[in-house]
Amino acid sequence: MAGIPQKIVDRYKATIPKFQKVLTEARNRDLNEADTVTIVKDVLADVFGYDKYTEITGEYAIRGTFCDLAVRIDGKVQFLIEVKAIGLDLKEGHLRQAVEYGANQGVPWVMLTNGIRWQLYKLRLDQKVNYDQVLAFDFCALNVRSEDDRDKLFALTKQGLAKSVRENLYERTQLVNRFAIAALIQTDPVVDVIRRELKRSAENLRVENEEIIAILKNEVLKRDAIEGEEATKAMTRIRRSSNKTLRRARQEQEDGVSIPTSETPSSRPEE
């Protein structure tokens, strides 16, 4: 990710090593949840750039219960944060608790952390609440020289929010995953390429796209990548994108614009 301001990088260099020592000592002392919350608030302020007194809210009330922390900017909650004691491993039950807070409050972004492990989730608040992990990292393993680590942190910063970094990161997780790639493999343009390459191997070979798709589904692709709710969602997304590209290509052809063959999804090599 390009474009992280140098002052943010300098802030990482000044604060991350300090908090890595603080967190390591806290883990050795097995600090309780309340003390872990205090450290997390300092990380949110010093590393991620939020104002500790106006933008970080403790014990955020949600329908008679409380989430440990919330980041609120200009009156809008940007993150709900569930904090566990630093010595606890983050478990599915802790995540369900954080997701429930977000769903009840209508906040789509939730974080789960024990100070060392940080996990960011995006909720899909439809008829049924679903969620996707957008990023996860071990704070004590961060390397301030690593561009990848700096990018992960930037998605959680106040400056990153202003640049919609977390939304862009979420969009990537929706496209670069086993469901989307499995759906893409089954589309006509990809199957056309497989069919063409097979024919190159045997000049008189007769094979139809339907036969190739059946082999992909039954013998090549893992079943959990092509069946179920996530697979259906990915296939719908890929088809919608493909149809949009096809409509655009047809419209440009009607307007007299030359379109490269590779941009026309339905183009199929002749027998």
Residue pairs with C-beta under 8 A, 6 or more apart in sequence:
1 147
1 151
1 154
1 165
3 163
4 150
4 151
4 154
5 159
8 49
8 154
8 157
8 159
9 144
9 150
11 46
11 47
11 49
12 47
12 144
12 150
12 153
13 144
15 46
15 47
16 47
16 139
16 142
16 144
17 144
19 39
19 42
19 43
19 46
19 47
19 139
20 139
20 140
20 142
22 39
23 39
23 86
23 115
23 116
23 139
23 140
24 140
26 35
26 36
26 39
26 86
26 115
27 86
27 87
27 115
27 116
30 85
30 86
30 87
31 39
31 85
31 86
31 87
32 85
33 68
33 83
33 84
33 85
36 83
36 84
36 85
36 86
36 114
36 115
37 58
37 68
37 69
37 83
39 86
39 115
40 68
40 69
40 81
40 83
40 113
40 115
41 52
41 56
41 58
41 69
42 52
43 115
43 139
44 50
44 52
44 56
44 69
44 71
44 81
45 51
45 52
45 56
47 153
47 157
48 153
48 156
48 157
48 158
49 157
49 158
49 159
50 56
50 71
50 73
50 158
55 71
55 72
55 73
55 158
56 69
56 70
56 71
56 72
57 69
57 70
57 71
57 72
58 68
58 69
59 66
59 67
59 68
60 66
60 67
60 68
60 69
60 70
60 77
60 80
62 80
62 101
62 104
62 105
63 104
65 101
67 80
67 81
67 82
67 98
67 101
67 105
68 81
68 82
68 83
69 80
69 81
69 83
70 77
70 79
70 80
70 81
70 107
71 77
71 78
71 79
71 81
72 78
73 158
73 161
77 105
77 107
78 109
78 161
79 107
79 109
79 110
79 111
79 156
80 98
80 101
80 102
80 105
80 107
80 109
80 110
80 111
81 98
81 110
81 111
81 112
81 113
82 94
82 97
82 98
82 101
82 110
82 111
82 112
82 113
83 113
83 114
83 115
84 90
84 94
84 112
84 113
84 114
85 114
86 114
86 115
86 116
87 114
88 94
88 114
89 114
89 117
90 112
90 113
90 114
90 117
90 119
94 112
95 112
95 119
95 121
98 110
98 111
98 112
98 121
99 110
99 121
99 123
99 129
99 131
101 107
101 110
102 108
102 109
102 110
102 121
102 123
103 123
103 125
103 129
106 125
107 123
108 122
108 123
108 124
108 125
109 120
109 121
109 122
109 123
109 166
110 120
110 121
110 123
110 131
111 118
111 119
111 120
111 121
111 156
112 118
112 119
112 121
113 119
115 139
116 138
116 139
116 140
117 136
117 137
117 138
117 139
118 135
118 136
118 137
118 138
118 139
118 156
119 133
119 135
119 136
120 133
120 134
120 135
120 136
120 155
120 156
120 166
121 131
121 132
121 133
121 134
122 131
122 132
122 134
122 166
122 170
123 129
123 130
123 131
124 130
124 131
124 132
130 229
132 170
132 173
132 174
133 173
134 155
134 166
134 169
134 170
134 173
135 152
135 155
135 169
137 149
137 152
137 153
142 149
142 153
143 149
144 150
154 160
154 165
155 165
155 166
155 169
156 166
160 166
174 180
174 237
177 234
178 222
178 225
179 225
179 230
179 231
179 233
179 234
180 234
180 237
180 238
181 225
182 221
182 222
182 225
182 226
182 231
182 234
183 226
183 231
183 234
183 235
183 237
183 238
183 239
184 190
184 238
185 191
185 216
185 221
186 213
186 216
186 217
186 221
186 226
186 235
187 238
187 239
187 242
187 265
188 209
188 242
188 265
188 266
188 268
189 242
189 265
189 266
189 267
191 209
191 212
191 213
191 216
192 209
192 267
192 268
192 269
194 212
195 207
195 208
195 209
195 212
195 269
196 269
198 205
198 207
198 212
199 205
199 207
217 226
224 231
225 231
242 265
245 263
245 265
246 264
246 265
246 266
249 259
249 263
249 264
249 265
252 259
253 259
261 267
